[in-house]
Amino acid sequence: KAEGQNIGVRYNTGALTLGVARKIWNDDATTTKVETTEKNYGIAYAVDKNITVGLLHATGELNTAATSKQKLTAVQVGYNLGPVALTVGVAKNTDIGGTAGADSDMIMTRLIGAF
């Protein structure tokens, strides 16, 4: 029973790409409807035709008694292997679920195939 709205814009000029997105979603899994608003900002730079470096900052705000906004900051490096791309990133997650002091560090890897 979840519903949401997602809107974003991306601009590319040469090797530089900038993006902004806003997402609002409602989770009706419980008797209390929880609405979350996310805002995402990203920038990426194509070092050459195979390597891209990116930075992402995102915030999430819940309409509950949460004391803080959740924040995520990530740095990613992507390498193009032809039909497969590899992405590796590190991220810092702060105030998870709006709870002050609930933090985590993450390492992400992703393989993407294109045919």
ABEGO torsion letter per residue (X at the ends): XBBBBBBBBBBBBEABBBBBBBBBBBBAABABBBBBBBBBBBBBBBABAABBBBBBBBBBBBABABABBBBBBBBBBBBBAEABBBBBBBBBBBGBGGBBGBBBBBBBBBBBBBX
